[in-house]
Amino acid sequence: MHPSHRPTTGQQQRVRHYASSADSYSLFNLLTGPELFDRIEALLPEHRERLFPPTETLSMFLSQALSADGSCQAVVNDAMVKRVIGGLKPGSTDTGGYCKARSRLPQSMISSLARQTGEIIAEGAASWWHWRGRRVRLVDGATVTLADTEENQAAYPQPGSQKAGLGFPQCRIVALLCLGSGALLDAATGPCKGKGSDEQSLLREMLDLLDGDDILLGDAFYATYFLLWELNRRGVDGVFEQYGARKRSTDFAKGEKQGVRDHLIVLSKPPRCPHWMSPAEYEEAPETLTVREFQAGGKIMVTTFLCPKETPKHVLKALYRCRWNVELDLRNIKTTLGMEHLRCKCPEMAMKELWVYLLAYNLIRLLMAQAALLADQIPRQLSFKHTIQIWMAWQQRGAPAHSAHSAAINALLVLIAEPRVGLRPGRIEPRAVKRRPKPFPLLTKPRHIAKEDVRKNGHPKKQR
């Protein structure tokens, strides 16, 4: 590795300082370092002394998100056992008090902590984690399902293709992440139906996070006239796959030739004002916009990088392949952490649960960033799953004596940094599972009707 890529002594001391402020009793205590302490105090709601104060409740909520069980009962049982071991008077294992304490937590507190943690990670990223010294941001959308209750269905309707009583409420989430550190900078959520529910509209809520000289990578949903103009106006570059309808009409014989299957084209402003844009904003947009199209690796790309000498298409192709990391990050959040199916019964609590998962994700990324700096690696070479396993094992064993605490934290970071994840460019895997599901038929009628049929006729025979 080039000597300039090595972290400075000051960086290493800063990482050790952050590490020494962590506490193994709870994942939440990672937030009590000097960078966030004042902000946490400002975000805490007014509260009286209870068995579950806001900080303890959020700590338990985070542990619940990271646990394999994921139930309220399991996290309350764990808290009461810790009180007994710590010599404190145990409370009841009834979950009512904890659930009420969760409902009192402001969503704004949780989301602000998640965003601020992501900001700290991204700002502390080493310069050699970036692309040519420029920060790269990744954007992508995903969906999560909610518990099938009337309240959730009203706020986040199920897809129209599913029969009533057979589907689940569905929420769309668009996430903005840092390529270098893997930190989640922000997320926007909404239903999957109706105006303003598309990925473009949700991304627009987060555009202020992009600074001049940033680079945005996204898939074909984002290569639209108004987004390209907005990025241009902010001094942000973008690289996207070409949208399907335009891809079919792309003609490299037209426009200003830049190379083999590489040209500049002039886009015309759409004739109608989008529903999310005011007439004044529409008038402000230019009548034409020059962008670059090129074909590489079987894909047609559109970008605001106009000069082929400064950024040849093979360089942009290699950069765009890094977009796949956002797919892995969303998989880590949804599958590894378990956010794919939210358990809470009402929309307000479901959104708190979603932000708790995003906060937990950023806290794991914080550990990975600390470990990467100490090990002179990039965070993308460390394993997210391995970091969770190491942290959970550490948490279950209890904290070492104070005198050995700093050395133990450094040893923990060394363990996190030991395995290396291959970068695996161009990796292709079939989207299929080998193990067969259990031979039960699909539920094709509302549950209460199916239960009545079982009472009358018994269970149907298993499918073979």
C-alpha positions as CSV (number, residue, x, y, z in Angstrom):
1,M,0.0,0.0,0.0
2,H,1.2,3.5,-0.9
3,P,2.7,5.3,2.2
4,S,0.4,8.2,1.7
5,H,-2.5,5.8,2.3
6,R,-1.4,5.0,5.8
7,P,-3.3,6.7,8.6
8,T,-1.4,9.4,10.6
9,T,-0.4,8.9,14.2
10,G,-3.1,11.6,15.0
11,Q,-5.7,9.5,13.3
12,Q,-4.7,6.4,15.2
13,Q,-4.8,8.3,18.5
14,R,-8.2,9.7,17.7
15,V,-9.5,6.2,16.9
16,R,-8.1,4.9,20.2
17,H,-9.8,7.8,22.0
18,Y,-13.2,7.0,20.5
19,A,-12.6,3.3,21.3
20,S,-11.8,4.0,24.9
21,S,-15.0,6.0,25.3
22,A,-17.1,2.9,24.4
23,D,-18.7,0.7,27.0
24,S,-19.4,-3.0,26.5
25,Y,-22.5,-3.0,28.7
26,S,-24.6,-1.7,25.9
27,L,-24.2,-0.8,22.2
28,F,-25.9,2.5,22.9
29,N,-22.9,3.7,25.0
30,L,-20.9,4.0,21.8
31,L,-22.8,7.3,21.4
32,T,-21.6,8.8,24.7
33,G,-18.3,9.9,23.3
34,P,-17.5,13.6,23.1
35,E,-18.6,13.9,19.5
36,L,-22.3,13.2,20.3
37,F,-22.8,13.7,24.0
38,D,-24.0,17.3,23.8
39,R,-26.3,16.4,20.9
40,I,-27.8,13.5,22.8
41,E,-28.6,15.7,25.8
42,A,-30.4,18.1,23.5
43,L,-32.4,15.4,21.9
44,L,-33.6,13.6,25.1
45,P,-37.3,14.3,25.9
46,E,-38.4,15.5,29.3
47,H,-38.8,12.5,31.5
48,R,-39.0,11.4,35.1
49,E,-37.0,8.6,36.7
50,R,-38.5,5.3,35.6
51,L,-37.3,1.7,35.3
52,F,-36.8,2.4,31.6
53,P,-35.5,5.9,31.0
54,P,-35.0,7.1,27.4
55,T,-31.3,6.1,27.1
56,E,-31.9,2.6,28.6
57,T,-35.1,2.2,26.4
58,L,-33.2,3.0,23.2
59,S,-30.3,0.8,24.3
60,M,-32.8,-2.1,24.7
61,F,-34.5,-1.2,21.4
62,L,-31.1,-1.5,19.7
63,S,-30.3,-4.8,21.3
64,Q,-33.7,-6.0,20.2
65,A,-33.0,-5.1,16.6
66,L,-29.6,-6.9,16.7
67,S,-30.9,-10.1,18.4
68,A,-31.9,-13.2,16.6
69,D,-35.1,-13.5,18.7
70,G,-36.3,-9.9,18.2
71,S,-39.1,-10.1,20.7
72,C,-39.9,-7.6,23.5
73,Q,-40.0,-10.4,26.0
74,A,-36.4,-11.5,25.2
75,V,-35.0,-8.0,25.6
76,V,-36.9,-7.3,28.9
77,N,-35.7,-10.7,30.3
78,D,-32.1,-9.7,29.4
79,A,-32.4,-6.4,31.1
80,M,-33.8,-7.9,34.3
81,V,-31.0,-10.5,34.3
82,K,-28.4,-7.8,33.9
83,R,-29.9,-5.9,36.9
84,V,-29.7,-9.0,39.0
85,I,-26.1,-9.6,38.0
86,G,-25.3,-5.9,38.7
87,G,-26.7,-6.2,42.2
88,L,-29.7,-4.0,41.4
89,K,-33.3,-4.7,42.4
90,P,-34.9,-6.5,39.5
91,G,-38.2,-5.3,38.0
92,S,-41.0,-7.2,36.5
93,T,-40.5,-9.2,33.3
94,D,-43.8,-8.0,32.0
95,T,-43.2,-6.2,28.7
96,G,-45.9,-3.5,29.2
97,G,-43.5,-1.0,30.8
98,Y,-40.9,-1.4,28.1
99,C,-43.5,-1.1,25.3
100,K,-44.9,2.1,26.9
101,A,-41.3,3.5,27.2
102,R,-40.7,2.7,23.5
103,S,-43.8,4.6,22.6
104,R,-42.6,7.7,24.5
105,L,-39.3,7.8,22.5
106,P,-39.5,10.6,19.9
107,Q,-38.9,9.3,16.4
108,S,-37.0,12.6,15.7
109,M,-34.5,11.6,18.5
110,I,-33.8,8.2,16.9
111,S,-33.5,9.5,13.3
112,S,-31.3,12.4,14.4
113,L,-28.9,10.1,16.2
114,A,-28.8,7.8,13.1
115,R,-28.0,10.7,10.8
116,Q,-25.5,12.3,13.2
117,T,-23.7,9.0,13.6
118,G,-23.5,8.6,9.9
119,E,-22.2,12.2,9.5
120,I,-19.4,11.5,12.1
121,I,-18.3,8.3,10.3
122,A,-18.4,10.0,6.8
123,E,-16.5,13.1,8.0
124,G,-13.9,10.9,9.7
125,A,-13.2,8.8,6.6
126,A,-9.6,8.8,5.4
127,S,-9.0,10.6,2.2
128,W,-7.7,7.5,0.5
129,W,-11.1,5.8,1.0
130,H,-12.6,8.1,-1.6
131,W,-12.4,8.0,-5.4
132,R,-9.7,10.3,-6.7
133,G,-10.0,12.3,-3.5
134,R,-13.8,13.0,-4.2
135,R,-16.5,11.7,-2.0
136,V,-18.9,9.2,-3.7
137,R,-22.5,8.9,-2.5
138,L,-24.7,5.9,-3.3
139,V,-28.4,6.0,-3.7
140,D,-30.9,3.1,-4.0
141,G,-34.4,2.2,-3.0
142,A,-35.9,-0.8,-1.2
143,T,-39.2,-1.9,0.3
144,V,-40.0,-3.3,3.7
145,T,-43.2,-4.9,4.9
146,L,-45.1,-4.0,8.1
147,A,-47.4,-6.0,10.4
148,D,-50.8,-6.5,8.7
149,T,-53.0,-4.2,10.8
150,E,-55.7,-1.8,9.7
151,E,-53.6,1.2,10.8
152,N,-50.5,0.1,8.9
153,Q,-52.6,-0.7,5.8
154,A,-54.1,2.8,5.8
155,A,-50.7,4.5,6.0
156,Y,-48.7,2.0,3.8
157,P,-51.2,0.2,1.5
158,Q,-50.3,-3.3,0.2
159,P,-49.7,-3.7,-3.5
160,G,-52.9,-3.6,-5.6
161,S,-51.9,-7.0,-7.2
162,Q,-52.6,-8.7,-3.8
163,K,-56.0,-9.6,-2.6
164,A,-57.4,-7.9,0.5
165,G,-56.4,-9.9,3.6
166,L,-53.6,-11.7,1.9
167,G,-50.9,-9.1,1.6
168,F,-48.8,-6.9,3.9
169,P,-48.5,-3.2,4.2
170,Q,-45.5,-2.0,2.2
171,C,-43.2,0.9,2.9
172,R,-40.6,2.3,0.4
173,I,-37.3,3.5,1.7
174,V,-34.6,5.4,-0.3
175,A,-31.2,5.5,1.3
176,L,-28.2,7.7,0.7
177,L,-24.9,6.1,1.7
178,C,-21.2,6.9,1.7
179,L,-19.1,4.6,-0.6
180,G,-15.9,5.1,1.3
181,S,-17.1,4.3,4.8
182,G,-20.4,2.5,4.2
183,A,-22.2,5.0,6.6
184,L,-25.9,5.7,6.0
185,L,-26.2,9.5,5.7
186,D,-29.9,9.7,5.5
187,A,-33.1,7.9,4.4
188,A,-36.5,8.9,3.2
189,T,-39.6,6.8,3.6
190,G,-43.1,6.8,2.1
191,P,-45.9,4.5,0.8
192,C,-45.5,2.6,-2.4
193,K,-48.6,4.2,-3.9
194,G,-49.6,7.7,-4.7
195,K,-47.9,10.9,-5.7
196,G,-44.5,11.5,-4.1
197,S,-44.0,7.9,-3.4
198,D,-41.4,7.2,-6.2
199,E,-37.7,7.0,-5.6
200,Q,-37.0,10.2,-7.4
201,S,-39.3,12.2,-5.1
202,L,-37.9,10.6,-1.9
203,L,-34.3,11.3,-3.1
204,R,-35.1,15.0,-3.5
205,E,-35.8,15.2,0.2
206,M,-32.1,14.4,0.8
207,L,-30.3,16.4,-2.0
208,D,-29.2,19.1,0.5
209,L,-26.8,16.5,1.9
210,L,-24.8,16.5,-1.3
211,D,-22.0,19.1,-1.4
212,G,-20.2,20.5,-4.4
213,D,-17.6,18.1,-5.8
214,D,-19.5,15.0,-4.6
215,I,-20.3,12.2,-7.0
216,L,-23.7,10.4,-7.0
217,L,-24.1,6.8,-8.3
218,G,-27.5,5.4,-8.9
219,D,-29.4,2.9,-11.1
220,A,-31.6,3.6,-14.1
221,F,-34.5,5.1,-11.9
222,Y,-32.4,8.3,-11.4
223,A,-31.2,9.3,-14.9
224,T,-33.9,11.9,-15.4
225,Y,-33.6,15.4,-16.9
226,F,-34.5,17.3,-13.7
227,L,-32.2,15.3,-11.4
228,L,-29.3,15.7,-13.8
229,W,-30.0,19.5,-14.0
230,E,-30.2,19.7,-10.2
231,L,-26.9,17.9,-9.7
232,N,-25.3,20.2,-12.3
233,R,-26.6,23.2,-10.5
234,R,-25.1,22.0,-7.2
235,G,-21.8,21.2,-8.7
236,V,-22.3,17.4,-8.1
237,D,-21.4,14.9,-10.7
238,G,-23.5,11.8,-11.4
239,V,-23.1,8.4,-13.1
240,F,-26.2,6.4,-13.8
241,E,-27.4,3.5,-16.0
242,Q,-29.5,4.8,-18.8
243,Y,-33.3,4.6,-18.3
244,G,-34.9,1.7,-20.2
245,A,-37.1,3.7,-22.6
246,R,-34.2,6.0,-23.6
247,K,-31.8,3.1,-23.9
248,R,-33.7,1.6,-26.7
249,S,-33.6,4.9,-28.7
250,T,-30.0,5.7,-28.1
251,D,-28.1,6.3,-31.4
252,F,-24.4,6.8,-31.0
253,A,-24.2,8.1,-34.6
254,K,-25.9,11.3,-33.4
255,G,-24.5,14.0,-31.1
256,E,-20.9,15.0,-30.6
257,K,-18.7,12.0,-30.9
258,Q,-16.3,11.4,-28.0
259,G,-15.0,7.9,-28.9
260,V,-16.3,4.5,-29.8
261,R,-20.0,4.4,-28.6
262,D,-19.4,7.5,-26.6
263,H,-21.0,10.9,-27.4
264,L,-22.4,14.1,-26.0
265,I,-26.1,14.7,-26.5
266,V,-28.4,17.6,-25.8
267,L,-31.6,16.8,-23.8
268,S,-34.7,19.0,-24.1
269,K,-36.7,20.0,-21.1
270,P,-39.9,17.9,-20.6
271,P,-42.9,19.8,-21.9
272,R,-44.9,19.3,-18.7
273,C,-44.1,20.4,-15.1
274,P,-43.8,17.4,-12.8
275,H,-46.3,17.2,-9.9
276,W,-43.6,17.7,-7.3
277,M,-42.2,20.8,-8.9
278,S,-43.6,24.3,-8.7
279,P,-44.2,26.3,-11.9
280,A,-41.5,28.8,-10.8
281,E,-38.9,26.0,-10.4
282,Y,-40.0,24.6,-13.8
283,E,-39.4,27.9,-15.4
284,E,-36.0,28.2,-13.8
285,A,-34.8,24.9,-15.4
286,P,-32.9,25.4,-18.6
287,E,-34.5,24.5,-21.9
288,T,-31.7,22.1,-22.8
289,L,-29.0,20.1,-20.9
290,T,-25.8,18.5,-22.3
291,V,-24.9,15.1,-20.9
292,R,-22.7,12.3,-22.0
293,E,-23.8,8.8,-23.0
294,F,-21.5,5.8,-23.5
295,Q,-21.7,2.1,-23.7
296,A,-19.4,-0.1,-21.5
297,G,-19.7,-3.6,-20.2
298,G,-23.0,-4.2,-22.0
299,K,-24.6,-1.2,-20.3
300,I,-25.5,2.3,-21.6
301,M,-24.5,4.9,-19.1
302,V,-25.4,8.6,-18.7
303,T,-23.2,11.0,-16.8
304,T,-22.3,14.6,-16.2
305,F,-18.6,13.8,-16.7
306,L,-18.3,15.3,-20.1
307,C,-14.6,15.1,-20.9
308,P,-13.4,11.7,-22.1
309,K,-9.7,12.7,-21.5
310,E,-10.2,13.4,-17.8
311,T,-12.6,10.5,-17.3
312,P,-12.4,7.8,-19.9
313,K,-15.3,5.5,-20.1
314,H,-13.4,2.5,-18.7
315,V,-12.7,4.6,-15.6
316,L,-16.3,5.5,-15.2
317,K,-17.3,1.9,-15.8
318,A,-15.0,0.9,-12.9
319,L,-16.5,3.6,-10.7
320,Y,-20.1,2.6,-11.6
321,R,-19.4,-1.0,-10.6
322,C,-18.9,0.3,-7.1
323,R,-22.6,1.1,-7.0
324,W,-23.2,-2.6,-6.2
325,N,-22.1,-1.8,-2.7
326,V,-25.4,-0.1,-2.0
327,E,-27.2,-3.3,-2.8
328,L,-24.9,-5.1,-0.3
329,D,-25.5,-2.4,2.3
330,L,-29.3,-2.6,2.0
331,R,-29.0,-6.4,2.2
332,N,-27.1,-6.0,5.4
333,I,-29.8,-3.7,6.8
334,K,-32.7,-5.8,5.7
335,T,-31.5,-9.4,5.9
336,T,-28.5,-9.4,8.3
337,L,-30.1,-7.1,10.8
338,G,-33.6,-8.2,10.0
339,M,-35.4,-5.0,9.0
340,E,-37.1,-6.7,6.0
341,H,-40.3,-7.3,8.1
342,L,-41.1,-4.7,10.8
343,R,-43.0,-6.0,13.8
344,C,-44.7,-3.0,15.3
345,K,-48.5,-2.8,14.9
346,C,-49.0,0.9,14.2
347,P,-47.2,3.2,11.6
348,E,-45.7,5.5,14.3
349,M,-43.9,2.6,16.1
350,A,-43.0,0.9,12.8
351,M,-41.1,4.1,11.7
352,K,-39.3,4.2,15.1
353,E,-38.4,0.5,14.6
354,L,-37.1,1.3,11.1
355,W,-34.9,4.1,12.4
356,V,-33.6,2.0,15.2
357,Y,-32.4,-0.5,12.6
358,L,-30.7,2.3,10.7
359,L,-29.1,3.5,13.9
360,A,-27.8,0.0,14.7
361,Y,-26.4,-0.2,11.2
362,N,-24.5,3.0,11.6
363,L,-23.1,1.9,15.0
364,I,-21.8,-1.3,13.4
365,R,-20.3,0.8,10.6
366,L,-18.7,3.0,13.3
367,L,-16.9,0.0,14.8
368,M,-15.8,-1.1,11.3
369,A,-14.4,2.4,10.5
370,Q,-12.4,2.4,13.7
371,A,-11.1,-1.1,13.0
372,A,-10.2,-0.2,9.4
373,L,-8.2,2.9,10.4
374,L,-6.2,0.9,13.0
375,A,-5.6,-1.9,10.5
376,D,-4.8,0.4,7.6
377,Q,-7.6,-1.0,5.5
378,I,-10.7,0.3,3.8
379,P,-14.0,-0.5,5.6
380,R,-15.4,-2.3,2.5
381,Q,-12.8,-5.0,3.1
382,L,-14.2,-5.9,6.5
383,S,-17.2,-8.1,7.2
384,F,-20.4,-6.6,8.4
385,K,-21.7,-9.9,9.7
386,H,-18.4,-10.7,11.4
387,T,-18.5,-7.3,13.2
388,I,-22.0,-8.0,14.6
389,Q,-20.9,-11.5,15.8
390,I,-17.8,-10.1,17.5
391,W,-19.7,-7.3,19.1
392,M,-22.5,-9.5,20.4
393,A,-20.0,-12.0,21.8
394,W,-18.2,-9.0,23.5
395,Q,-21.4,-7.7,24.9
396,Q,-22.5,-11.0,26.4
397,R,-19.1,-11.5,28.2
398,G,-19.3,-8.2,30.2
399,A,-16.9,-5.3,30.5
400,P,-13.3,-5.9,31.6
401,A,-11.8,-4.0,34.6
402,H,-11.3,-0.3,33.9
403,S,-7.6,-0.5,33.9
404,A,-7.7,-3.1,31.0
405,H,-10.6,-1.4,29.2
406,S,-8.6,0.6,26.6
407,A,-6.4,-2.4,25.7
408,A,-9.5,-4.7,25.5
409,I,-11.2,-2.3,23.1
410,N,-8.2,-2.1,20.8
411,A,-8.0,-5.9,20.9
412,L,-11.7,-6.0,19.9
413,L,-11.0,-3.8,16.9
414,V,-8.1,-6.0,15.9
415,L,-10.5,-9.0,15.9
416,I,-13.0,-7.1,13.8
417,A,-10.3,-6.3,11.2
418,E,-8.8,-9.8,11.0
419,P,-11.0,-11.4,8.2
420,R,-10.9,-9.8,4.8
421,V,-13.8,-9.7,2.4
422,G,-12.9,-10.0,-1.3
423,L,-13.8,-7.1,-3.4
424,R,-15.1,-9.5,-6.1
425,P,-15.7,-7.2,-9.0
426,G,-18.2,-8.4,-11.5
427,R,-19.5,-11.2,-9.2
428,I,-22.7,-12.9,-10.5
429,E,-24.8,-15.2,-8.5
430,P,-28.2,-16.7,-9.4
431,R,-31.2,-15.3,-7.5
432,A,-32.4,-18.6,-6.5
433,V,-32.4,-20.9,-3.4
434,K,-31.4,-24.5,-3.4
435,R,-33.2,-25.6,-0.2
436,R,-36.9,-26.2,-0.8
437,P,-39.5,-24.5,1.5
438,K,-41.8,-26.6,3.7
439,P,-44.6,-28.2,1.7
440,F,-47.4,-26.0,2.9
441,P,-49.8,-24.4,0.4
442,L,-50.0,-20.7,0.1
443,L,-52.6,-18.8,2.0
444,T,-55.0,-17.8,-0.7
445,K,-58.0,-16.5,1.4
446,P,-58.3,-14.3,4.4
447,R,-57.0,-15.9,7.6
448,H,-60.4,-15.9,9.5
449,I,-62.0,-17.8,6.5
450,A,-59.1,-20.3,6.3
451,K,-59.4,-21.0,10.0
452,E,-63.1,-21.6,9.7
453,D,-62.5,-24.0,6.8
454,V,-60.0,-25.9,9.0
455,R,-62.6,-26.3,11.7
456,K,-65.1,-27.7,9.3
457,N,-62.9,-29.8,7.0
458,G,-59.5,-30.3,8.8
459,H,-56.1,-29.3,7.5
460,P,-55.4,-29.9,3.7
461,K,-52.9,-32.5,2.8
462,K,-49.3,-31.3,2.4
463,Q,-48.0,-30.7,-1.1
464,R,-45.3,-33.0,-2.3
